[in-house]
Every structure is written in C-alpha cells, then in structure tokens.
Amino acid sequence: MPLTINILGAGRLGRTLGRLFAVDGEFLLQDVLNARAQSAADAVAFIGAGRVVNDIAALRPAALWLLTPPDAAIAALAADLAAHEPLRAGDVAIHCSGALPAAVLQPLVARGLPVASVHPLKSFADPAAAAASFAGTWCTFEGDAAALAVVRPLFERLGARTAVIDAAGKTAYHAAAVLVCNDLVALIEAGWRSAESAGLDRATAQAMFEPLVRETLDNVFRLGTVRALTGPVARGDASVIQQQLEALQRHDPRVAAAYRALNTIALDIARAQGVSSTALLDAVAQVLAQPQPQPQPR
C-alpha cells in the first residue's frame, strides 16, 4: 500500500519533493496546503498529483507530513497542525530547513509523532531542473530515531545520498552551505561589478569569467583548496593586493571589504602551500590588516 504524504507550504523545495514522490508508485501524495490557495493550486499542477486544501482542519490523515514553508513559519505551522485532528500517533513529520533543528516540531511530538529534519544540499531555484537532477543529492538528517528510520530510506529511494548530523552543530553546518552556495552567488556578483567598473559590459564579463570560474571549481574539488589556490596572495604579491584594494575601495567599499576578508582566508591557504616565503606572506598580511578607509561625507 503506498505511503500517504501531505505537504504544507509547497514552495520551490516542497514542489520538487512532491513531484519526486508523486512519480514513484510507492507514495501517494494526498493534500497540499499553502498560505494562498492559488499557490497551492500551482504546486499541485507542477507536482501532477494531490488535492488543494484551503483549511488545515480539512487535511486528511497521512503517514508522512512534509512541512516546507519558509523557516520563520515552521514552528507556527507545526503548532497549528498539532491543534487539529488528522494526526495519528506514530505518523512521521519532517521539515526541510537547514538552519532549524527538528525540535521546532515539538508540538507534533506532543501529539505522538516522531519528527526529523531533512536538508537537501541542492539549489531549488528551478524546481523542474532540481527534480530532474535530484539523484545523487546529499541530504542531511537529524531528529528522532523512529523518524529517521522511516524518512532516510525514503529519500534514498529518491536517489539521495544521506548523512546524519548532530543538531548541536546544525547552525555551523548550514552556515557552511550558505557560504559555498548563496555567498558564491554574491561573490560572483561582486566580480561582475568590479569588471563593470573596468569598463566591461556585464554580458562580456560573464562570458570571459565563466570558464575561469568553472575551471577553478573543478580544481578545488579535484586538487583541494591548497593546491588550487593561485593569484597574488599565493605569490605573496603585496603591492598588487594593495593596488587592488585601493581600486575596489574607490568603486565599492563593500566589495573591497569582501576582498579583504576572503584574502585573509586565502593567506591561510597560501601559508599551507609553503611556496611563497614567509616574508612575502607577512607583507601580504600587513596590507590586509590595514584599517579600511571610511567613506568620506559628501
């Protein structure tokens, strides 16, 4: 008999998981509840299964409750759900926040449901593409053992690679994901802005730097960060770094601050390389440690 699933808060992530579950005959997607009826209808259309529900009291019982609203809404949604009758002791509830522990679902625990959090390490900017490429995605889990015993095999069935993490370390784990995913986007945006300040139009800058970005990422995961690092910090070229900081400061102090912070970490990597001399790297450290000039009042 298929495992029944209800989705509450079917945004980009919820829609992606819903489609993955819907196309597998081992699952029966039942009800979809969103804050707006049209959003729920759009989610059901994308998923290709399920029924739009406009009232939490109208939800049917389900073996798996998938809560995928924005992080700030998870606790309140769990409390609202716990106040209604379709819950059965022993059914499982999960959320998919990378930042919040499973414990935010405590109101459902009080109703007899084991709970867990499942965080797929994947960008869901395009749900259709995310669903098509989900196989091989790493998903991290934490929560009740009874919940993990149910949901970890379910995600493995979808093609996920899985790992259990400690709830106490979840904030640092999620910060790592933000740095290498979301902040990578911001870093590339900073690069585009710097290129524009040099007179390049954005389309040309993107075309020029795309091969470099892709090659750098390939090197990082093939060689590791120590061997992949190149450039003025790795060479110990303090004068170039000084000039670049000054140019960035004139153009955009926020980009200059990011350059300074990131190259402080790059300096740690350069020291681990052991290629440039200590004296050269110490000179780089002195440049990076200089106070950032404050914007002058206009």
BAFI-3210 file (N, C-alpha, C; in Angstrom, 3 decimals, decimal comma, padded with zeros to 6 digits):
// residues 298
n [1|2|3|4|5|6|7|8|9|10|11|12|13|14|15|16|17|18|19|20|21|22|23|24|25|26|27|28|29|30|31|32|33|34|35|36|37|38|39|40|41|42|43|44|45|46|47|48|49|50|51|52|53|54|55|56|57|58|59|60|61|62|63|64|65|66|67|68|69|70|71|72|73|74|75|76|77|78|79|80|81|82|83|84|85|86|87|88|89|90|91|92|93|94|95|96|97|98|99|100|101|102|103|104|105|106|107|108|109|110|111|112|113|114|115|116|117|118|119|120|121|122|123|124|125|126|127|128|129|130|131|132|133|134|135|136|137|138|139|140|141|142|143|144|145|146|147|148|149|150|151|152|153|154|155|156|157|158|159|160|161|162|163|164|165|166|167|168|169|170|171|172|173|174|175|176|177|178|179|180|181|182|183|184|185|186|187|188|189|190|191|192|193|194|195|196|197|198|199|200|201|202|203|204|205|206|207|208|209|210|211|212|213|214|215|216|217|218|219|220|221|222|223|224|225|226|227|228|229|230|231|232|233|234|235|236|237|238|239|240|241|242|243|244|245|246|247|248|249|250|251|252|253|254|255|256|257|258|259|260|261|262|263|264|265|266|267|268|269|270|271|272|273|274|275|276|277|278|279|280|281|282|283|284|285|286|287|288|289|290|291|292|293|294|295|296|297|298]
n.u [000,851|000,639|002,659|001,219|001,230|001,221|001,646|002,692|002,976|004,073|006,467|009,226|011,022|009,261|007,561|009,326|010,104|007,582|006,917|008,851|008,125|005,571|005,868|006,725|005,600|005,386|004,477|001,781|000,628|-001,337|-002,721|-002,302|-001,380|-001,170|-000,297|-001,666|-004,383|-004,110|-001,392|-001,142|-002,648|-001,061|001,161|000,145|-000,468|002,105|003,316|001,713|-000,053|-002,162|-004,341|-005,790|-005,979|-007,628|-007,952|-006,577|-007,868|-009,150|-007,416|-006,429|-005,655|-002,218|000,657|003,118|004,083|004,976|006,591|007,231|007,416|008,609|011,443|010,839|008,191|007,792|007,626|005,213|003,414|003,628|002,547|-000,092|-000,930|-000,755|-002,902|-005,127|-007,190|-006,336|-004,022|-002,115|-000,847|002,448|002,641|004,811|006,545|008,266|010,579|012,271|014,301|017,569|018,680|017,235|016,566|015,130|013,649|011,970|009,557|008,218|005,494|004,179|005,429|004,370|001,902|002,383|003,907|006,851|009,653|011,692|014,395|015,169|017,578|018,145|021,094|021,092|020,388|017,284|016,313|015,162|012,570|011,754|014,136|015,599|014,211|014,613|017,329|017,826|018,755|021,508|021,915|023,099|021,665|021,079|020,314|018,594|017,162|014,409|015,029|013,130|011,789|013,876|014,427|012,361|012,267|014,829|015,398|013,370|014,192|016,558|015,512|014,590|016,932|018,785|021,873|022,831|023,315|023,699|023,511|024,580|022,296|023,231|025,313|024,171|023,736|026,297|026,841|024,842|025,592|027,952|026,913|025,577|027,750|029,197|027,328|025,038|026,545|028,532|027,230|026,825|029,495|030,330|028,677|029,856|032,260|031,364|030,518|032,928|034,258|032,637|033,245|035,660|035,078|033,973|031,133|028,355|027,531|029,747|031,659|030,606|030,810|033,592|034,563|033,275|034,490|036,776|035,746|034,456|036,639|038,174|036,506|036,466|039,175|039,363|037,789|039,037|041,742|041,888|041,789|044,283|046,152|044,779|044,744|045,689|047,188|047,600|047,811|048,709|051,159|052,394|052,285|052,275|052,110|050,439|048,060|047,594|047,156|044,857|043,007|042,785|041,679|039,235|038,099|037,598|035,647|033,600|033,108|032,054|032,613|035,362|035,720|034,841|036,773|039,054|038,441|038,095|040,595|042,146|041,559|042,465|045,152|045,803|045,607|047,633|049,870|049,785|050,418|053,150|054,846|055,408|057,607|057,944|058,382|057,315|054,619|054,015|054,147|051,929|049,979|050,226|049,265|046,601|045,704|045,491|043,572|040,312|039,568|037,282|034,193|034,102|032,299|029,814]
n.v [-001,190|002,214|004,789|007,442|010,967|014,312|017,726|020,732|024,030|024,308|025,412|026,168|024,107|022,252|021,665|020,445|018,104|017,014|016,373|014,422|012,414|011,902|010,665|008,186|005,008|004,027|005,922|008,050|011,048|013,220|015,708|019,244|022,117|025,544|028,938|030,611|029,993|029,932|029,559|026,979|025,614|026,015|024,569|021,936|021,571|021,656|019,470|017,389|015,811|015,256|017,142|020,316|021,986|024,218|024,749|024,003|022,244|020,561|018,717|015,418|012,370|011,299|009,310|010,511|013,743|016,568|019,429|022,348|025,225|028,717|029,155|030,750|030,281|027,695|026,714|027,872|026,772|024,068|024,120|024,921|022,747|020,723|021,304|020,255|017,513|015,467|014,061|011,146|009,075|007,962|008,396|010,267|013,373|015,860|018,556|020,729|022,556|023,863|025,280|025,123|023,014|019,693|019,845|022,064|021,169|020,351|020,616|018,662|016,356|016,160|015,249|012,675|012,096|011,021|013,048|014,742|016,475|017,172|018,040|018,905|019,305|021,293|023,474|024,989|026,744|026,413|024,438|022,346|021,625|020,929|018,696|016,938|016,487|015,435|012,962|011,611|013,788|015,144|014,679|015,839|014,631|014,858|014,135|012,367|008,915|007,071|008,478|008,967|006,370|005,894|008,044|008,367|006,054|006,591|008,914|007,995|006,223|008,017|008,633|010,016|010,751|010,151|011,532|011,605|014,209|016,074|017,792|019,894|020,992|022,141|024,810|025,779|023,995|024,717|027,335|026,838|025,767|028,018|029,718|028,383|028,177|030,184|032,506|032,246|032,955|035,674|036,477|036,113|038,010|040,293|040,167|040,607|043,271|044,562|044,113|045,596|048,127|048,419|048,942|046,937|045,464|043,736|041,315|040,605|040,328|038,137|036,128|036,062|035,306|032,974|030,444|030,520|030,484|027,978|026,277|026,794|025,809|023,118|022,511|022,934|020,821|018,667|018,883|019,987|022,750|023,842|023,185|024,268|027,022|030,032|033,106|036,572|036,501|033,891|034,116|035,927|038,666|041,586|044,264|044,284|043,449|045,582|047,663|046,688|046,627|049,385|050,257|048,876|049,940|052,553|052,120|050,425|050,147|047,966|045,729|045,881|045,312|042,661|041,497|041,902|040,349|037,740|037,282|037,207|034,694|033,289|033,787|032,133|029,700|030,005|030,054|027,410|026,174|026,593|027,663|030,393|032,748|033,216|035,879|037,312|036,582|037,566|040,274|040,547|039,985|042,272|044,270|043,439|043,734|046,416|049,210|049,612|052,258|054,840|055,849|059,077|061,964|063,504]
n.w [000,000|-000,887|000,654|002,362|001,854|002,985|002,100|003,469|002,849|000,162|-001,477|-003,632|-002,882|-001,626|-003,774|-005,542|-004,118|-003,829|-006,522|-007,019|-005,194|-006,165|-008,654|-008,066|-007,500|-004,934|-003,233|-002,178|-002,910|-001,165|000,070|-000,360|001,216|001,236|002,128|000,430|-001,714|-004,530|-004,842|-003,786|-005,683|-007,953|-007,134|-006,989|-009,686|-010,776|-009,471|-010,305|-008,997|-006,108|-003,863|-003,560|-000,520|001,540|004,193|007,265|008,940|007,218|006,235|005,401|007,251|007,262|006,527|006,358|007,085|005,476|006,025|004,524|004,521|004,478|006,686|008,974|009,401|010,209|012,926|013,899|012,075|012,700|015,273|014,690|013,159|015,052|016,640|015,444|014,217|012,303|012,850|013,644|016,134|015,792|013,048|010,852|010,975|009,160|008,603|006,268|006,712|006,669|008,699|011,082|013,918|014,258|016,530|016,533|015,798|018,027|019,059|017,555|018,359|020,875|020,201|019,595|017,357|015,784|014,863|012,394|010,743|007,380|005,150|001,962|000,144|-002,139|-004,864|-005,314|-007,159|-009,652|-009,825|-011,615|-012,932|-010,671|-009,724|-011,842|-011,682|-009,192|-008,217|-006,528|-004,910|-001,876|001,291|004,517|007,771|010,881|014,077|015,670|016,334|015,458|013,477|011,665|010,866|009,171|007,241|006,134|004,461|002,574|001,235|000,203|-001,598|-003,466|-004,650|-003,211|-001,523|001,786|005,093|008,599|010,933|013,854|015,839|017,397|015,979|013,813|013,034|012,327|010,261|008,397|007,913|006,556|004,185|003,222|002,736|000,669|-001,316|-001,498|-000,907|-002,742|-005,058|-004,466|-004,356|-007,023|-008,194|-007,091|-008,460|-011,109|-010,841|-010,294|-012,685|-014,394|-013,466|-014,602|-017,168|-018,718|-020,252|-018,722|-019,942|-021,480|-019,460|-018,057|-020,001|-020,291|-017,750|-017,037|-017,948|-016,312|-013,697|-013,675|-014,164|-011,907|-009,844|-010,583|-010,130|-007,347|-006,305|-007,373|-006,729|-004,212|-001,835|-001,112|-003,137|-005,263|-005,048|-006,568|-007,834|-006,603|-003,748|-003,234|-004,510|-002,893|-003,407|-002,349|-003,200|-005,452|-004,295|-002,562|-004,434|-005,713|-003,629|-003,139|-005,569|-005,581|-003,297|-004,082|-005,964|-004,828|-001,576|-000,148|-001,702|-001,587|001,131|001,194|-000,458|001,112|003,410|002,342|001,202|003,430|004,413|002,196|002,540|004,703|003,378|001,488|003,145|003,981|001,602|001,365|-000,571|-001,348|000,273|003,835|004,514|002,315|002,493|005,001|004,444|002,808|004,722|006,322|004,609|004,276|006,834|007,264|008,328|007,008|004,855|005,754|004,275|002,792|003,872|001,799]
ca.u [000,000|001,513|002,778|000,489|002,020|000,645|002,661|002,242|003,947|004,754|007,202|010,086|011,516|008,139|007,088|010,302|009,968|006,274|006,974|009,652|007,309|004,382|006,155|007,114|004,387|005,366|003,972|000,520|000,536|-002,747|-003,191|-001,328|-001,902|-000,296|-000,925|-002,570|-004,996|-003,553|-000,067|-001,352|-003,094|000,120|002,007|-000,483|-000,287|003,507|003,585|000,959|-000,826|-002,557|-005,574|-005,644|-006,743|-007,551|-008,143|-005,771|-008,767|-009,657|-006,375|-006,654|-004,510|-001,142|001,780|004,253|003,734|006,146|006,428|008,273|007,232|009,812|011,885|010,195|006,804|007,713|007,166|003,796|002,659|003,591|001,593|-001,433|-001,250|-000,939|-004,190|-006,210|-007,401|-005,939|-002,764|-002,182|000,399|003,279|002,941|006,081|006,559|009,611|010,750|013,454|015,184|018,946|019,114|016,468|016,572|013,833|012,944|010,945|008,299|007,839|004,050|003,766|005,927|003,387|000,765|002,787|004,591|008,306|009,954|013,073|014,658|015,875|018,031|018,857|022,131|020,827|019,693|015,942|015,895|014,321|012,080|011,745|015,520|016,020|013,617|015,237|018,731|017,898|019,532|022,884|021,951|023,326|020,649|021,476|019,187|018,706|015,855|014,090|015,478|011,993|011,537|014,988|014,302|011,360|012,473|016,113|015,242|012,507|014,995|017,491|014,734|014,549|018,265|019,638|022,934|022,357|024,217|023,072|024,323|024,189|021,514|024,009|026,200|023,427|023,915|027,575|026,669|024,057|026,429|028,862|026,154|025,344|028,996|029,640|026,262|024,448|027,566|029,252|026,476|027,150|030,894|030,391|028,083|030,891|033,199|030,760|030,521|034,301|034,550|031,923|033,972|036,806|034,595|033,390|029,706|028,132|027,480|031,125|032,305|030,120|031,407|035,027|034,918|032,647|035,449|037,682|035,011|034,254|037,938|038,575|035,725|036,979|040,457|039,128|037,277|039,979|043,059|041,819|041,976|045,694|046,778|044,015|044,905|046,676|046,924|048,565|048,076|049,559|052,512|052,933|052,459|051,595|051,873|049,244|046,900|047,371|046,565|043,504|042,176|042,529|040,756|037,916|037,584|037,046|034,463|032,544|033,749|031,579|033,385|036,709|035,684|034,771|038,096|039,975|038,100|038,349|042,026|042,714|041,463|043,387|046,501|045,976|045,844|048,959|050,874|049,777|051,110|054,584|055,573|055,961|058,379|057,241|058,489|056,349|053,261|053,844|053,867|050,518|049,187|050,235|048,351|045,226|045,352|045,322|042,169|039,602|039,206|035,859|033,697|034,120|030,981|029,683]
ca.v [000,000|003,400|005,646|008,688|012,172|015,648|018,783|022,019|025,048|023,762|026,353|025,529|022,841|021,342|021,227|019,497|016,819|016,478|015,726|013,206|011,399|011,591|009,802|006,881|004,288|003,657|007,060|008,648|012,434|013,487|017,079|020,330|023,316|026,713|030,123|031,134|028,912|029,884|028,956|025,538|025,106|025,993|023,471|020,684|021,477|021,315|018,127|016,430|014,956|015,922|017,914|021,595|022,129|025,615|024,843|022,972|021,260|019,669|017,779|014,016|011,726|010,889|008,647|011,440|015,161|017,287|020,865|023,039|026,662|029,432|028,760|031,518|029,842|026,270|026,470|028,227|025,804|022,837|024,329|024,907|021,379|019,925|021,637|019,670|016,107|014,400|013,433|009,832|008,734|007,058|009,006|010,992|014,747|016,370|019,821|020,695|023,685|023,551|026,077|024,831|021,604|019,005|020,166|023,094|020,457|019,799|020,428|017,413|015,300|016,046|014,500|011,294|011,911|011,208|014,153|014,844|017,473|016,663|019,204|018,577|020,259|021,497|024,704|024,745|027,929|025,927|023,146|021,310|021,170|020,293|017,359|016,107|016,205|015,200|011,759|011,916|014,932|014,858|015,151|015,634|014,278|014,781|014,041|011,149|007,694|006,442|009,227|008,738|005,023|005,940|009,000|008,224|005,164|007,200|009,817|007,159|005,698|009,084|008,768|010,864|010,255|010,635|011,604|012,076|015,199|016,420|019,027|020,955|021,602|022,430|026,203|025,873|023,246|025,493|028,468|026,342|025,672|029,389|030,255|027,796|028,244|031,512|033,551|032,131|033,805|037,071|036,709|036,290|039,321|041,284|040,136|041,297|044,713|045,050|044,118|046,735|049,346|048,486|049,297|045,800|045,269|042,536|040,119|040,249|039,849|036,784|035,219|035,968|034,695|031,666|029,325|030,607|030,027|026,530|025,615|026,916|024,856|021,784|022,344|022,818|019,501|017,655|019,014|020,549|024,203|024,240|023,107|025,023|028,470|030,761|034,527|037,419|036,066|032,698|034,549|036,862|039,934|042,569|045,521|044,099|043,404|046,954|048,409|046,208|047,122|050,817|050,395|048,404|050,896|053,694|051,709|049,904|049,728|046,651|044,742|045,928|044,608|041,234|041,140|041,852|039,213|036,479|037,080|036,812|033,232|032,819|033,850|030,886|028,631|030,231|029,594|025,946|025,749|026,590|028,014|031,745|032,881|033,772|037,340|037,811|036,385|038,518|041,576|040,482|040,086|043,668|045,012|043,043|044,162|047,867|049,608|050,001|053,690|055,140|056,731|060,491|062,590|064,305]
ca.w [000,000|-000,952|001,830|002,122|002,155|002,874|002,045|003,990|002,467|-001,013|-002,308|-004,624|-002,351|-001,445|-005,092|-006,094|-003,431|-004,173|-007,841|-006,901|-004,529|-006,956|-009,801|-007,540|-007,132|-003,518|-002,464|-002,597|-002,488|-000,894|000,241|-000,401|001,880|001,221|002,707|-000,596|-002,477|-005,877|-004,730|-003,636|-006,983|-008,816|-006,677|-007,419|-011,134|-011,038|-008,964|-011,099|-008,096|-004,880|-003,780|-002,875|000,722|001,956|005,645|007,911|009,539|006,172|005,834|005,730|007,907|006,359|007,192|006,363|006,999|004,962|006,275|003,759|004,352|004,910|008,029|010,035|009,576|010,534|014,299|013,997|011,300|013,494|016,366|014,106|012,772|016,267|017,245|014,668|014,469|011,381|013,244|014,281|016,807|015,012|011,760|010,914|010,474|008,895|007,904|005,393|006,970|007,005|009,843|012,288|014,314|014,257|017,777|016,344|015,589|019,323|019,230|016,925|019,237|021,955|019,667|019,368|016,080|015,713|013,949|011,899|009,705|006,203|004,387|000,728|-000,244|-003,550|-005,199|-005,832|-007,898|-010,750|-009,326|-012,645|-013,100|-009,424|-009,682|-012,868|-011,339|-007,747|-007,905|-006,124|-003,994|-000,466|002,237|005,910|008,623|012,336|014,709|016,406|015,657|014,791|012,245|010,737|010,324|008,108|006,150|005,442|003,303|001,565|000,414|-000,556|-002,719|-004,468|-005,234|-002,373|-000,650|003,074|006,240|009,835|011,619|015,219|015,868|018,037|015,005|012,588|012,621|011,614|009,010|007,447|007,522|005,521|002,943|002,761|002,216|-000,597|-002,315|-001,624|-000,943|-004,011|-005,989|-004,138|-004,728|-008,471|-008,459|-006,796|-009,569|-012,252|-010,579|-010,454|-014,119|-014,974|-013,129|-015,516|-018,492|-019,423|-020,034|-017,931|-020,780|-021,830|-018,239|-017,786|-020,980|-020,036|-016,473|-016,821|-017,982|-015,169|-012,516|-013,770|-014,016|-010,502|-009,066|-010,900|-009,446|-005,903|-005,939|-007,861|-006,106|-002,863|-001,831|-001,001|-004,455|-006,262|-004,896|-007,368|-007,760|-005,895|-002,369|-003,311|-004,902|-001,915|-004,111|-001,506|-003,908|-006,272|-003,400|-002,118|-005,541|-005,956|-002,529|-003,346|-006,693|-005,155|-002,316|-004,823|-006,711|-003,951|-000,319|000,294|-002,442|-001,006|002,419|000,894|-000,979|002,254|004,269|001,655|001,012|004,726|004,424|001,164|003,099|005,456|002,407|000,910|004,123|003,952|000,381|001,615|-001,788|-001,165|001,513|004,989|004,463|001,338|003,008|006,116|003,839|002,413|005,945|006,761|003,729|004,561|008,186|007,327|008,510|005,786|004,879|005,901|003,219|003,120|003,708|000,581]
c.u [000,890|001,518|002,138|001,279|001,136|001,779|002,031|003,317|004,760|005,299|008,088|010,606|010,385|007,614|008,034|010,154|008,628|006,284|007,753|008,859|006,159|004,659|006,584|005,858|004,303|004,772|002,648|000,450|-000,934|-003,093|-002,041|-001,988|-000,840|-001,025|-001,917|-003,081|-004,394|-002,163|-000,175|-001,778|-001,927|001,030|001,449|-000,317|001,143|003,795|002,912|000,150|-001,222|-003,836|-005,296|-006,556|-006,541|-007,659|-007,390|-006,634|-009,268|-008,617|-006,726|-005,458|-003,482|-000,026|002,987|003,735|005,004|005,882|007,564|007,947|008,559|010,152|011,106|008,778|006,688|007,128|005,675|002,936|002,554|002,583|000,159|-001,850|-001,537|-002,288|-005,368|-006,149|-006,784|-004,659|-003,020|-000,832|001,156|003,517|004,158|005,908|008,001|009,518|012,073|014,345|016,598|019,418|018,452|016,531|015,181|013,000|011,907|009,583|007,759|006,323|003,537|004,266|004,930|002,135|001,131|003,487|006,102|008,612|011,420|013,173|015,472|016,283|018,772|019,856|022,052|020,156|018,345|015,407|014,949|013,810|012,092|013,149|016,005|015,464|014,314|016,650|018,910|018,760|020,978|023,010|022,203|022,195|021,132|020,224|019,554|017,299|015,673|014,526|014,336|011,662|012,633|014,902|013,299|011,832|013,817|016,019|014,353|013,311|016,051|016,787|014,632|015,904|019,220|020,769|022,705|023,445|023,435|024,030|023,780|023,445|022,313|024,927|025,491|023,614|025,214|027,512|025,925|024,824|027,421|028,157|025,881|026,607|029,330|028,569|025,767|025,508|028,478|028,561|026,817|028,582|031,026|029,759|029,097|031,932|032,655|030,821|031,924|034,689|033,863|032,638|035,206|036,384|034,027|031,883|029,499|028,135|028,885|031,860|031,885|030,761|032,895|035,339|034,276|033,638|036,392|037,009|034,864|035,573|038,413|037,813|036,196|038,283|040,282|038,722|038,157|041,277|043,008|042,177|043,442|046,365|046,064|044,261|046,019|046,443|047,875|048,811|048,995|050,999|053,171|053,148|051,673|051,263|050,633|047,995|046,567|046,677|045,117|042,544|041,815|041,522|039,344|037,276|036,968|035,726|033,309|033,191|033,287|032,338|034,821|036,768|035,631|036,116|039,081|039,706|038,443|039,834|042,759|042,658|042,392|044,829|046,795|046,302|047,239|050,064|050,936|050,456|052,616|055,423|056,221|056,659|057,524|057,259|057,472|054,918|052,990|053,546|052,416|049,628|049,115|049,289|046,902|044,765|045,168|043,856|041,548|039,214|037,690|035,411|033,681|032,731|030,966|029,155]
c.v [001,245|004,188|006,995|009,879|013,401|016,672|020,079|023,052|024,611|024,881|025,591|024,173|021,838|020,807|020,193|018,132|016,179|015,770|014,426|012,090|010,955|010,615|008,405|006,183|003,867|004,754|007,543|010,060|012,810|014,961|018,063|021,572|024,403|027,885|030,745|029,984|028,796|029,258|027,443|024,917|025,018|024,822|022,130|020,491|021,080|019,872|017,076|015,470|015,786|016,712|019,203|021,621|023,551|025,812|023,700|021,884|020,249|018,662|016,358|013,448|011,294|010,234|009,564|012,856|015,913|018,782|021,608|024,513|027,381|029,106|029,458|031,044|028,414|026,028|026,753|027,221|024,480|022,954|024,298|023,490|020,517|020,167|021,003|018,139|015,098|013,664|012,092|009,544|007,710|007,514|009,920|012,393|015,190|017,797|019,767|021,910|023,192|024,244|025,663|023,343|020,999|019,384|021,271|022,468|019,851|019,670|019,127|016,208|015,066|015,296|013,063|011,026|011,999|012,242|014,126|016,053|016,803|017,868|018,758|019,690|020,474|022,852|024,362|025,973|027,562|024,546|022,030|020,739|020,442|018,880|016,425|015,678|015,820|013,988|012,123|013,080|014,463|015,459|014,837|015,493|014,452|014,742|012,737|009,914|007,034|007,152|008,972|007,362|004,957|006,797|008,842|007,237|005,751|008,111|009,056|006,535|006,733|009,311|009,596|010,067|010,905|010,608|012,141|013,047|015,439|017,745|020,182|021,666|022,107|023,864|026,370|025,136|024,081|026,737|028,051|026,255|027,052|029,957|029,692|027,848|029,676|032,599|033,430|032,965|035,275|037,414|036,932|037,615|040,431|041,331|040,841|042,811|045,297|045,117|045,293|048,045|049,522|048,767|048,152|045,780|043,899|041,270|039,653|039,697|038,418|035,780|035,002|035,105|033,326|030,515|029,323|030,095|028,511|025,777|025,660|025,922|023,432|021,522|022,163|021,400|018,369|017,659|019,399|022,020|024,601|024,222|023,981|026,529|029,006|032,245|035,280|037,012|034,856|033,066|035,447|038,243|041,030|043,843|045,425|044,110|044,797|047,772|047,980|046,663|048,592|051,031|049,978|049,366|052,108|053,335|051,303|049,394|048,358|045,535|044,714|045,165|043,094|040,718|040,965|040,597|037,882|036,233|036,841|035,298|032,633|032,824|032,607|029,733|028,777|029,785|028,062|025,404|025,654|026,929|029,391|031,839|033,478|035,293|037,931|037,696|037,288|039,918|041,644|040,651|041,530|044,514|044,699|043,524|045,666|048,218|050,020|051,464|053,863|056,069|058,186|061,097|063,487|065,701]
c.w [000,000|000,358|001,518|002,632|002,011|002,887|002,524|003,688|001,273|-001,884|-003,271|-004,142|-002,224|-002,765|-005,697|-005,452|-003,750|-005,510|-007,758|-006,246|-005,428|-008,087|-009,369|-007,013|-005,678|-002,650|-003,053|-002,040|-002,360|-000,982|000,225|000,171|001,839|001,846|001,739|-001,457|-003,873|-005,873|-004,583|-004,961|-007,960|-008,438|-007,134|-008,917|-011,473|-010,646|-009,835|-010,268|-006,887|-005,017|-003,036|-001,656|001,219|003,460|006,300|008,530|008,521|005,701|006,262|006,498|006,867|007,157|007,312|006,154|006,635|005,097|005,591|003,512|004,598|006,362|009,137|010,330|010,091|011,920|014,441|013,240|012,053|014,636|015,847|013,742|013,994|016,924|016,524|014,706|013,505|011,774|013,927|014,919|015,972|013,594|011,930|010,336|010,275|008,368|007,158|005,556|007,268|008,264|011,146|012,630|014,217|015,467|017,613|016,068|016,883|019,518|018,609|017,709|020,360|021,508|019,293|018,054|016,268|014,634|013,543|010,991|008,610|005,375|003,141|000,371|-001,749|-003,735|-005,834|-006,563|-009,037|-010,347|-010,374|-012,847|-011,854|-009,321|-010,664|-012,492|-009,873|-007,387|-007,631|-005,172|-002,562|000,369|003,646|006,770|010,086|012,908|015,446|015,613|014,894|013,486|011,225|010,100|009,187|006,936|005,443|004,273|002,204|000,646|-000,375|-001,755|-003,848|-005,132|-004,410|-001,742|000,709|004,140|007,428|010,515|013,016|015,198|016,457|017,053|013,761|012,116|011,835|010,282|007,971|006,997|006,438|004,172|002,363|002,118|000,835|-001,681|-002,481|-001,747|-002,152|-005,088|-005,748|-004,535|-006,231|-008,872|-008,179|-007,908|-010,802|-012,053|-010,757|-011,918|-014,811|-014,671|-013,998|-016,947|-019,299|-019,214|-019,393|-018,778|-021,162|-020,617|-017,919|-018,737|-020,710|-018,813|-016,245|-016,909|-016,782|-013,898|-012,537|-013,581|-012,568|-009,633|-009,327|-010,161|-007,944|-005,540|-006,464|-007,083|-004,641|-002,879|-001,796|-002,367|-005,485|-006,189|-005,795|-007,139|-006,850|-004,452|-002,377|-003,675|-003,865|-002,491|-003,394|-002,268|-004,795|-005,408|-002,893|-003,212|-005,791|-004,853|-002,730|-004,487|-006,302|-004,162|-003,008|-005,496|-005,798|-002,667|000,175|-000,426|-001,920|000,309|002,203|000,392|000,171|003,100|003,605|001,456|002,320|004,873|003,367|001,667|003,951|004,505|001,800|001,871|004,132|002,700|000,599|000,402|-001,657|000,188|002,617|004,948|003,482|001,863|004,208|005,582|003,351|003,637|006,434|005,910|004,086|005,932|008,309|007,506|007,186|005,873|004,992|004,789|003,670|002,940|002,487|000,925]
res [m|p|l|t|i|n|i|l|g|a|g|r|l|g|r|t|l|g|r|l|f|a|v|d|g|e|f|l|l|q|d|v|l|n|a|r|a|q|s|a|a|d|a|v|a|f|i|g|a|g|r|v|v|n|d|i|a|a|l|r|p|a|a|l|w|l|l|t|p|p|d|a|a|i|a|a|l|a|a|d|l|a|a|h|e|p|l|r|a|g|d|v|a|i|h|c|s|g|a|l|p|a|a|v|l|q|p|l|v|a|r|g|l|p|v|a|s|v|h|p|l|k|s|f|a|d|p|a|a|a|a|a|s|f|a|g|t|w|c|t|f|e|g|d|a|a|a|l|a|v|v|r|p|l|f|e|r|l|g|a|r|t|a|v|i|d|a|a|g|k|t|a|y|h|a|a|a|v|l|v|c|n|d|l|v|a|l|i|e|a|g|w|r|s|a|e|s|a|g|l|d|r|a|t|a|q|a|m|f|e|p|l|v|r|e|t|l|d|n|v|f|r|l|g|t|v|r|a|l|t|g|p|v|a|r|g|d|a|s|v|i|q|q|q|l|e|a|l|q|r|h|d|p|r|v|a|a|a|y|r|a|l|n|t|i|a|l|d|i|a|r|a|q|g|v|s|s|t|a|l|l|d|a|v|a|q|v|l|a|q|p|q|p|q|p|q|p|r]
***
